Amino acid sequence: MNLIVRFLLNGLAVLITAYLLPGVSVTGYITSLIVALVLALANTFVKPLLILFTIPITIITLGLFLLVINALIIMLTDYFVSGFVVDGFWWALAFSLILAVLNSLFADLA
């Protein structure tokens, strides 16, 4: 039950973040749930590989390159989900940061 509530809250966080940022748009709540699902899958399977391949630059930048990886994951999700549009890298980075903040706030509710 907790997993379902967290999934629904993640979809709500995607919807709120898209509402806050003019460079990001989501067509509806169902699309935001699909975005949350694709983001979860990309973070589970793709992100560890990207982190593994970019260990040297991540160490040199003291971990800040992980923000770039998060933005790339958002842009990858934009490519796969048709009702989700991100206008560029900087919007994806802002989306990633705001989504992380909202998800941490919603983690207390679930």
NORKACOR-V173392 format. One record per pair of residues at least 12 apart in sequence whose C-alpha atoms are under 8 Angstrom apart, sorted by the first residue. I is the first residue (numbers start at 1). J is the second residue. D is the distance in whole Angstrom. If there is no record, write none. Layout:
BEGIN
i=I j=J d=D
i=I j=J d=D
END
This chain:
BEGIN
i=2 j=110 d=6
i=5 j=110 d=6
i=6 j=106 d=8
i=6 j=107 d=7
i=6 j=110 d=6
i=7 j=33 d=8
i=7 j=36 d=7
i=7 j=37 d=8
i=8 j=33 d=7
i=9 j=103 d=8
i=9 j=106 d=7
i=10 j=33 d=7
i=10 j=36 d=6
i=10 j=103 d=6
i=10 j=106 d=8
i=11 j=29 d=7
i=11 j=32 d=5
i=11 j=33 d=4
i=11 j=34 d=8
i=11 j=35 d=7
i=11 j=36 d=6
i=12 j=29 d=7
i=12 j=32 d=7
i=12 j=33 d=8
i=13 j=99 d=6
i=13 j=102 d=6
i=13 j=103 d=6
i=14 j=32 d=6
i=14 j=33 d=8
i=14 j=35 d=7
i=14 j=36 d=7
i=14 j=99 d=7
i=15 j=28 d=8
i=15 j=29 d=7
i=15 j=32 d=6
i=17 j=95 d=6
i=17 j=98 d=6
i=17 j=99 d=6
i=18 j=95 d=7
i=21 j=91 d=8
i=21 j=95 d=7
i=23 j=85 d=8
i=23 j=86 d=6
i=23 j=87 d=5
i=23 j=88 d=8
i=23 j=91 d=6
i=24 j=84 d=8
i=24 j=85 d=6
i=24 j=86 d=5
i=24 j=87 d=6
i=24 j=91 d=7
i=24 j=92 d=8
i=24 j=95 d=8
i=25 j=83 d=8
i=25 j=84 d=6
i=25 j=85 d=5
i=25 j=86 d=7
i=26 j=83 d=6
i=26 j=84 d=5
i=26 j=85 d=7
i=27 j=83 d=5
i=27 j=84 d=7
i=28 j=83 d=8
i=31 j=81 d=8
i=31 j=83 d=6
i=31 j=84 d=7
i=32 j=84 d=8
i=34 j=81 d=7
i=35 j=77 d=7
i=35 j=81 d=7
i=35 j=84 d=7
i=38 j=77 d=6
i=38 j=81 d=8
i=39 j=73 d=7
i=39 j=74 d=7
i=39 j=77 d=6
i=42 j=73 d=7
i=42 j=77 d=8
i=43 j=73 d=7
i=46 j=73 d=8
i=47 j=69 d=7
i=47 j=70 d=8
i=47 j=73 d=7
i=50 j=69 d=7
i=51 j=66 d=8
i=51 j=69 d=8
i=67 j=93 d=7
i=67 j=96 d=8
i=68 j=93 d=7
i=70 j=93 d=7
i=70 j=96 d=6
i=71 j=89 d=6
i=71 j=90 d=8
i=71 j=92 d=5
i=71 j=93 d=5
i=71 j=95 d=8
i=71 j=96 d=6
i=72 j=89 d=8
i=72 j=92 d=8
i=74 j=92 d=6
i=74 j=93 d=8
i=74 j=95 d=8
i=74 j=96 d=7
i=75 j=88 d=8
i=75 j=89 d=7
i=75 j=92 d=6
END
